[in-house]
Amino acid sequence: MEHAAVAIVPCNDLDESQAFYERLGFQLTADYPLHGYRILHDSRGASIHLTRVEPGWVIPERNAHGIYLYSEDVEALASKLGRTAQAMPWGLIEFAVSDPNGTLIRIGWPDGT
């Protein structure tokens, strides 16, 4: 085990959310159906936990949750999701997308130029 922080993402529909994060390169590594909880990892060790919430608890249009994912694959992921990664004044190339529950997912990597 290494020192880390992990986002626990509230979800209305675990299957829909899992499918979204799989498009970002995450795969299911643990499933706790009785608890409505799933753990996903990507090939580089990043982890996202999904937790099912009661209907009406997460309103996608009003969701204030967010995750920042640092990924060397920022431009390929942006393309895969129909987005364009842009160089930002703070030295990162990044883009943003929302998951099915309205959670803001910002993905970036140092520009290097």
N, C-alpha and C positions, 0 to 999 in steps of 0.2 A: 504494500500500500504506500502511495506517495501523497504528500501534502497536496490537496486539491480543493476546489470548490465546484459544486455541481448544481445546475439549475433544475428545480423541480417545477415542471410546467403543468398548470391546471388545464384539463382537457374536457370538452363536452363529449367527444367521441374518440376513444383510444385508437381504434383501427384507422380512422381518417388522419389522426395526428401522426401515428407511426408511419403511415405511407408518405406523408409530407417529409418527415425527417429522414426517411430512407432515401429520398431524392437528394438529400444533402450528404449522403454517404454513411449514415448511421444504420446499424443493424441491431435487431433485438438480441439482447444477451440474457435477460431475465424477465419472466412474466409471472405476476401474482394476481391471477384473475379474481380470486375472492376478495382482494383488497383494491382492485381497480388500479393496479400499479405496474408499470413496465419500465425497464432500464434498457437504454440503447447506448452503444458505443460506436465510434468510428475507428478506422484502421490505425489512427495515430494516438488513440487513447482518450479522446474527448468523450464525455458522457453527458447524456441528458436523461432525466427521469420524467416520465409522464404519469400524472395522477388524474383519475377520473373524478369529476366533481358533480355535485347535484345539479339538475337542470335549472338554468337561470342564473347560476352563480357566475359563470363567465359569459359576458356579452361581447362578442367579437368587435363590434363597433366602438366599444368603450373600454377595451382591455388595455391596461397600463403596464402589463408585464413586458419584459424584453430580455433578449440574450445577445451577447456579442460573441461571435465565434471567430477566432483567429485561424485562418486557413491559407496555406500556400496556394491552394487551388481556387482562390477567390474568383479569378476570371472565368475559369471553366464552370464553376458553380453558378455564376451569374448568367452565363450563356444557357446553361441547362434549365434555368428558371425563367428564361426570356427577359433577363435584365442586363444592364451594362454596368460593369464596375468602373468607378471613376477615381482618379487621383484626387485626394483631398488635401487641403492646406496643412493639415496636421501630420502629413507624411505617410498616410496609408492609402492603399487602393481599396475601395469598399463599395458595397451596395447593400440595399435593404429590401426585405420582403416580409410579409406577415404570414404566420402559419394559419391553419383553419380556424383557430380560436382567437385570432387577432393579435397574438403575441408577436411583437416586432423582433425580427431576426436580422441583425446587422452582421455582415461578414466582411472581414478585411484582413489585410496583410501589409507589412511595411513596403513602401513604394520602391525603395532601392535605387532610385534615379538621382 
